[in-house]
Amino acid sequence: MACLVARSGRELQRYDNLGRRQVVGCIPYRFKNCSDGSVGDELEVLVITSQKGQARGMMFPKGGWELDESVEEAASRESLEEAGVLGNVEDGLGKWNFLSKRHGTFYEGYMFPLLVTKQLDLWPEKNVRQRIWMTVDEAREVCRHWWMKEALNILVERHKSLQQQNEENVLSCSVR
């Protein structure tokens, strides 16, 4: 087994042309299992605590985008380090500019969906974070960042649109 260690330090940190730190996050998701054991179409998302604990609120994995990685690689790395999940990074959900209350500076944040393919028992930040699978509505309630809630809404709308397209394709095939 390989030793997994979270990156630290800001030597390789990316900043935009206005001096805003660039951060990348993922919304890890899966489809909820039905009572008959089949996979349904309802989304479940994985939220994590901050390093300070659940009292500080829940969020999706996110962190700095570094110079030696693509934005998708950064998103995948953050999900592994903070939430202990691996998966497929999908098309971006958007870019947000937000004020960090902790540092009093503006950040540029990118969010991606991550379809989870594996959940690890051990991960770099296991001892400082909790992870919880929940419904989309529950995640909206507990997520402390407005921009992450917006990204979640975009993900939900994207999946609704894909479901509608699939249903239309099934109908058009059955009519022929």
LODREN-9025 format. One line per field, with one value per residue (C-alpha): residue number from 0; x, y, z. Coordinates in Angstrom, 3 decimals. Example, Ala and Ser with C-alpha at 12.3 -4.5 7.8 and 13.67 -1.06 7.14 Angstrom:
2
seq <- 0|1
x <- 12.300|13.670
y <- -4.500|-1.060
z <- 7.800|7.140
***
This chain:
176
seq <- 0|1|2|3|4|5|6|7|8|9|10|11|12|13|14|15|16|17|18|19|20|21|22|23|24|25|26|27|28|29|30|31|32|33|34|35|36|37|38|39|40|41|42|43|44|45|46|47|48|49|50|51|52|53|54|55|56|57|58|59|60|61|62|63|64|65|66|67|68|69|70|71|72|73|74|75|76|77|78|79|80|81|82|83|84|85|86|87|88|89|90|91|92|93|94|95|96|97|98|99|100|101|102|103|104|105|106|107|108|109|110|111|112|113|114|115|116|117|118|119|120|121|122|123|124|125|126|127|128|129|130|131|132|133|134|135|136|137|138|139|140|141|142|143|144|145|146|147|148|149|150|151|152|153|154|155|156|157|158|159|160|161|162|163|164|165|166|167|168|169|170|171|172|173|174|175
x <- 0.000|1.294|1.622|-0.812|0.179|-1.673|0.277|1.074|2.609|1.890|5.099|3.326|0.006|-1.691|-2.996|-5.016|-3.956|-5.734|-3.781|-6.655|-5.671|-7.139|-8.870|-10.504|-13.182|-15.318|-18.796|-18.304|-21.516|-23.042|-26.483|-28.501|-29.177|-32.792|-34.293|-34.047|-30.269|-30.384|-28.900|-31.482|-31.326|-31.359|-28.068|-26.210|-23.329|-20.387|-19.744|-16.861|-16.201|-13.628|-10.403|-11.777|-14.766|-18.458|-19.309|-17.605|-19.994|-19.861|-18.525|-17.293|-13.584|-11.583|-8.116|-5.350|-4.680|-0.948|1.348|2.367|-1.162|-4.175|-7.363|-8.907|-5.884|-6.186|-9.887|-9.182|-6.292|-8.389|-11.152|-8.615|-6.790|-9.837|-12.614|-10.790|-12.621|-11.492|-13.548|-14.113|-13.836|-16.534|-17.058|-16.714|-19.683|-18.345|-16.049|-16.864|-15.175|-15.685|-14.335|-12.540|-13.860|-10.836|-8.229|-10.237|-9.071|-10.796|-10.415|-11.260|-12.930|-13.621|-16.003|-16.315|-18.548|-16.711|-18.543|-17.148|-15.798|-13.934|-14.161|-10.982|-10.832|-7.604|-6.857|-4.500|-6.941|-8.935|-7.872|-8.961|-12.172|-15.415|-17.227|-20.949|-23.068|-26.358|-29.168|-28.890|-31.452|-29.536|-26.281|-27.902|-28.891|-25.479|-23.081|-21.593|-20.416|-22.942|-20.825|-20.665|-24.474|-24.708|-22.397|-24.577|-27.668|-25.927|-25.000|-28.598|-29.968|-27.404|-28.510|-32.208|-31.523|-29.627|-32.456|-35.011|-32.892|-32.565|-36.314|-36.988|-34.539|-36.256|-39.661|-38.494|-36.928|-40.082|-42.303|-40.364
y <- 0.000|3.470|6.107|8.939|12.361|15.633|18.388|21.401|24.823|27.482|27.513|26.073|27.868|29.485|33.055|34.809|38.085|40.046|38.269|36.040|32.581|29.896|27.000|23.906|21.703|18.689|17.561|13.830|12.045|8.646|7.306|6.018|2.277|1.152|-1.293|-4.077|-3.561|-1.787|1.671|4.436|7.917|9.906|11.638|11.357|13.751|13.504|16.419|16.825|18.762|21.506|20.610|22.456|20.085|19.879|22.951|25.050|23.657|21.171|21.638|19.853|19.036|21.987|23.422|25.156|24.589|24.170|25.049|21.454|20.100|20.618|21.939|18.456|16.870|19.381|18.589|14.861|15.333|17.438|14.806|12.110|14.130|15.559|13.008|9.782|9.171|8.422|8.857|10.476|14.259|15.525|18.804|21.870|23.404|26.939|29.542|31.733|34.699|34.774|36.418|34.202|35.175|33.576|35.452|38.515|38.098|37.223|33.782|32.348|28.946|26.243|23.353|19.955|16.931|13.754|10.480|8.338|4.942|4.067|5.096|4.515|3.430|5.378|8.793|11.678|13.813|10.984|12.074|15.708|15.399|13.482|12.572|12.005|10.868|12.743|13.771|16.926|18.688|17.778|19.020|22.354|22.732|22.038|23.462|26.684|28.199|29.916|29.273|25.545|25.504|27.180|24.530|21.810|23.341|23.306|19.634|18.745|20.613|18.924|15.487|16.345|17.424|14.200|12.114|13.912|13.339|9.631|9.298|11.050|8.709|5.653|6.963|7.745|4.283|2.518|4.439|3.211
z <- 0.000|-0.881|1.793|1.142|2.418|1.818|0.099|2.233|1.724|-0.841|-2.908|-5.970|-5.406|-8.418|-8.398|-11.087|-12.737|-9.970|-7.230|-6.091|-4.878|-7.142|-5.436|-6.872|-5.433|-6.219|-5.418|-4.912|-5.837|-6.453|-7.253|-4.315|-4.209|-4.370|-1.870|-4.488|-4.758|-8.118|-8.639|-8.775|-10.262|-6.995|-6.239|-2.963|-2.308|0.050|2.381|4.793|7.962|8.099|9.870|12.894|13.107|12.319|14.402|11.690|9.083|6.265|2.756|-0.318|-0.699|-1.996|-1.852|-3.728|-7.414|-7.850|-10.754|-11.477|-12.077|-14.295|-12.745|-13.035|-11.342|-8.495|-8.095|-7.962|-5.504|-3.131|-3.112|-2.286|0.399|2.180|1.578|0.734|-2.534|-6.071|-9.186|-12.537|-12.682|-15.038|-16.909|-14.706|-12.932|-13.053|-11.571|-8.568|-6.938|-3.190|-0.072|2.414|5.841|7.472|5.442|4.350|0.738|-2.512|-4.056|-7.442|-7.036|-9.617|-8.923|-10.632|-10.178|-9.220|-9.855|-7.042|-8.060|-4.850|-1.216|0.790|4.430|4.957|3.470|4.297|6.334|7.932|11.416|10.978|8.933|8.928|5.707|5.379|2.429|2.262|-0.021|-2.102|0.110|3.261|1.687|0.784|4.440|5.944|3.345|4.670|1.352|-0.937|-4.023|-3.323|-2.983|-6.396|-7.861|-6.312|-7.926|-11.318|-10.850|-9.970|-13.002|-15.254|-14.062|-14.444|-18.013|-18.768|-17.271|-19.440|-22.552|-21.712|-21.173|-24.506|-26.257|-24.762|-25.858|-29.398|-29.707|-28.490|-30.942|-33.982
***
